Amino acid sequence: MPFGFLRRGKGKETLTAEPTVEAPSGIAFDGITEDWRITGRMVTDRRLSDVLNKREPIPIADVSWAPVDGSEPLASAPGLKAIDPYDLVLVFTGSTSLSEMSDAERSANRVHKVNYDVGLEVPPYRVVGSVSLYPGNEPDRLLDRSPEMFIPVVQATVTLGDVTIGEPNRGVVLVNRAYLRGVQQVDPGTGERPQPLPGAPLGGVSWTDRSR
């Protein structure tokens, strides 16, 4: 996998010390790599999702980091001056940091999107929440190539094994599609695949049919 930055084992040797300077204001971020949780500010005046989807290194400031498993508390990392979106598996955010729609997207948005409750396998994490897709796009299409590197999942819960990362049912989590390995429609109450109801279907397309 080409994403080698910020993995445990490399330690702080990946940092480059630079003179301390006053950074301009930016947007707060809370990101997760394969091994680390990183918080701070992205030094930009653009929306978070727009910056991430440019796929270019992003200047950062006021950075703290810690092992994602919670084995150590967050510690200051003043030498970390930039981050590559390819290294971020997940980013916790809010609706105000989502991309603004273009005129074409606003026109297309007149067709109501369909909400799907999904479980996303993003090793080593699992994300359960809701995604909004245009009619005709099933959730498994999220595994296809796309111009958008990150996809928003609302009311998301992130787990690492049996441990919940961050707050459950959080507002929005941006998921890096490069790490996405599986998509499954789930029951939002349990986060698992819905169990088929007893008896024969009455006709039409059933939930089971849609989730295969």
C-alpha positions, 0 to 999 in steps of 0.5 A: 500500500503506498500510504506509509506516512504516520504508521507506528514503528516509524516514530518521530523520525518522520517529523521535520523540525522547523522554526516556530511561526505564527500560523494563519487561522484554519479549520479544526480537524480530527483525523485517523490514520492506520495507527494514529489519531491526529488533531489540530488545524488545517491551515486553509480557508477552504472547506475541509472536504474540498481540501482533502479531495484535492489529494495534495499535502495540507499545511497543519498547525497546533497538532497533537497525536496519540496511538489510535488504540488509546494506549497513550494520551494525545501529545503535542507534535510541533514538528508535524507541519503537513499531512497527506490526505492519502494517509488519512483513513477517516476524518471526523467533521461536521456538515459545514465542512462538506463540499459546496454543490456546483450549479450542475449538482444543484440541478441534479439534487432536485432528484431526491437522493436515497439514504442507505444505512450501511456498514463500511469495512475500512481496515482496521476500522468499521464505520456504521452510518448513513450515505445518500446516493442518487437513484440507481446507485446501490451502496456497493458502487462506493467501491468503484473509482470516483473523482471524490477521494472521501465520502461522507457518512452521517450519524456515523459510529467508528469502531476498532475491534470492540472499541468505539473511536470518538463519539457514537452516532457522530455528525459526519465522518469522511471515509477515504475510498482508497481504504474501503474494502467492503460495503453492506446494508445494515439495520441501523439499530444493530449495525448488522445485516438485517435478518429476513422476515419469516414467510414469503414476500408479497411481491415487488423488491424486498429489503433482502433483494436490495441488500444482496 
